[in-house]
């Protein structure tokens, strides 16, 4: 949630370009506007959100800020970086801030009733309700965000084994699994690791042959003809011509007799949302559980970051650097590399110390000023 530069050692340019935290921070910020308050857009589907510990400390009502208000209205304040939040509207300058008014969009409602808040907005995370980074925590581990409640958790507090994976995954914490209990059924078949029902011979998968011979006219969960079994792209609710029943993938999965322990967080392969049933009954269940966004492909953080890539152009520090250096010859490029090794780290450290956010515009400005200075030196 917070990005800081605290190391005093010499850091090479290559290390900066390969810094995963810096790359991730840039990807998150690239999808949000650094200059214009997002309030006029309403409840934004997903955006980078921040909280100001100076204006709304613990003990008062939580409030969230957009990227632009963080940079312009709360410059120099103690800021919590909350990554991204869904369906959020900027609170800057509303009734939660007393006499403080937003400089970018002052005409705001007193409160945003549809915003959802948690202890993240006061700088605390996980079931342990601790800050991040935590100076008292002796265990150095990255936190993982639940895609439903959007809180962050220490792996050791998830109640399950957390294994390294080269594939993108999404995590749902145990509390959110229980709020949407139908997800336990899907997790048995889709989540990692999958649950397999085996016979006494450990190499043979058990099959109930009598159940498999059930007459076609008695199978109320038969898939639609157009989509095939488990298809998420077909009209799952299409009526069958004779008995007027509809296909429900959730109901079908329940009949397979597999079950996993309903405890601990669950890790899902990245495209698991596409496997969810879209029949009318299931859609109602999603709304009742408050997780209807699971059917929205654009809800994911990756989709948000990809939008930022399209809108902002090449969304990586190395491509920004290469585009900035493309007009120089090889000797000049090497001189720039040598000169900026310490200057870039000083620049990033200054931003972190001031509680500001590293934006694409700031990186462009840094390289632009550095190269302009170098050109003046060569022309003098």
GIJOKA-V682859 format. One record per pair of residues at least 12 apart in sequence whose ideal C-beta (glycine too) atoms are under 6 Angstrom apart, sorted by the first residue. I is the first residue (numbers start at 0). J is the second residue. D is the distance in Angstrom with one decimal. If there is no record, write none. Layout:
I | J | D
I | J | D
This chain:
0 | 80 | 5.2
0 | 131 | 5.3
1 | 80 | 5.3
2 | 20 | 5.9
2 | 24 | 4.9
3 | 351 | 4.6
4 | 347 | 4.9
4 | 348 | 4.6
4 | 351 | 5.0
10 | 344 | 5.3
12 | 336 | 5.5
12 | 340 | 5.7
16 | 316 | 5.4
16 | 317 | 4.5
24 | 357 | 6.0
26 | 304 | 4.4
26 | 314 | 5.8
27 | 47 | 5.4
28 | 47 | 5.7
28 | 358 | 5.4
29 | 307 | 3.4
29 | 311 | 4.5
29 | 314 | 4.5
29 | 359 | 5.7
30 | 303 | 5.0
30 | 306 | 5.3
30 | 307 | 3.1
31 | 46 | 5.0
31 | 47 | 4.3
31 | 66 | 4.2
32 | 67 | 5.7
33 | 66 | 5.4
33 | 67 | 5.8
33 | 70 | 5.8
33 | 358 | 4.6
33 | 360 | 5.8
34 | 67 | 5.5
35 | 67 | 5.4
36 | 65 | 5.8
36 | 67 | 5.1
36 | 68 | 5.5
36 | 89 | 5.7
36 | 103 | 3.9
36 | 104 | 3.9
37 | 65 | 4.1
37 | 89 | 5.3
38 | 89 | 4.4
38 | 104 | 4.6
38 | 107 | 5.8
42 | 86 | 4.7
42 | 88 | 4.8
42 | 113 | 5.6
45 | 83 | 5.3
45 | 85 | 5.1
45 | 303 | 4.4
47 | 66 | 4.9
47 | 83 | 5.6
48 | 63 | 4.7
48 | 81 | 4.7
48 | 84 | 4.3
48 | 87 | 5.5
49 | 64 | 4.6
49 | 69 | 4.4
49 | 78 | 5.4
49 | 80 | 5.8
50 | 63 | 5.8
50 | 79 | 4.3
50 | 120 | 4.4
51 | 73 | 4.9
51 | 76 | 5.0
51 | 78 | 6.0
52 | 77 | 4.0
53 | 76 | 3.8
53 | 77 | 4.9
54 | 96 | 5.5
57 | 121 | 4.3
60 | 95 | 5.0
61 | 116 | 4.1
61 | 120 | 3.5
62 | 90 | 4.0
62 | 95 | 4.3
63 | 87 | 5.9
63 | 90 | 5.4
64 | 91 | 5.0
65 | 89 | 4.1
67 | 103 | 5.8
68 | 89 | 5.8
68 | 91 | 3.8
69 | 356 | 6.0
71 | 102 | 5.7
71 | 103 | 5.8
72 | 91 | 5.4
72 | 101 | 5.7
72 | 102 | 4.9
77 | 354 | 6.0
78 | 354 | 4.7
79 | 122 | 4.7
81 | 119 | 5.3
83 | 300 | 5.9
84 | 149 | 6.0
87 | 114 | 5.7
88 | 111 | 4.2
88 | 114 | 6.0
92 | 107 | 5.9
93 | 107 | 5.0
93 | 109 | 5.7
93 | 110 | 5.9
94 | 109 | 4.0
94 | 110 | 5.9
117 | 150 | 5.6
124 | 151 | 4.2
125 | 152 | 4.8
125 | 153 | 5.2
125 | 156 | 5.5
126 | 156 | 5.2
127 | 156 | 6.0
140 | 154 | 5.8
143 | 170 | 5.2
145 | 170 | 5.8
145 | 171 | 5.9
145 | 172 | 4.2
145 | 175 | 5.8
146 | 169 | 4.7
147 | 171 | 5.6
147 | 175 | 3.9
148 | 175 | 5.3
157 | 264 | 4.0
158 | 173 | 5.6
158 | 262 | 6.0
158 | 263 | 3.6
159 | 263 | 3.3
159 | 264 | 5.2
167 | 269 | 3.9
168 | 266 | 4.9
169 | 267 | 4.9
170 | 264 | 5.6
170 | 266 | 5.4
171 | 265 | 5.2
172 | 264 | 4.9
173 | 263 | 5.6
173 | 264 | 5.6
176 | 265 | 5.9
178 | 288 | 5.8
179 | 288 | 4.0
179 | 290 | 5.0
181 | 249 | 5.9
181 | 284 | 5.9
183 | 261 | 5.2
184 | 252 | 5.3
184 | 253 | 5.8
186 | 265 | 4.7
187 | 257 | 4.7
187 | 259 | 4.8
188 | 252 | 5.7
189 | 271 | 5.1
189 | 274 | 5.8
190 | 265 | 4.7
190 | 267 | 5.1
191 | 266 | 4.8
194 | 257 | 5.1
194 | 259 | 4.6
196 | 257 | 5.1
219 | 244 | 4.9
220 | 250 | 4.9
220 | 251 | 4.4
222 | 246 | 4.9
223 | 237 | 4.6
223 | 246 | 4.9
229 | 248 | 5.9
231 | 273 | 4.8
231 | 274 | 5.7
235 | 276 | 6.0
235 | 277 | 4.8
235 | 278 | 4.9
236 | 278 | 4.6
236 | 279 | 5.4
245 | 278 | 5.6
247 | 276 | 5.5
247 | 278 | 4.7
248 | 276 | 3.9
249 | 276 | 4.8
249 | 281 | 5.7
272 | 293 | 5.3
311 | 359 | 5.6
319 | 362 | 5.4
323 | 366 | 3.9
339 | 369 | 5.8
346 | 365 | 5.3
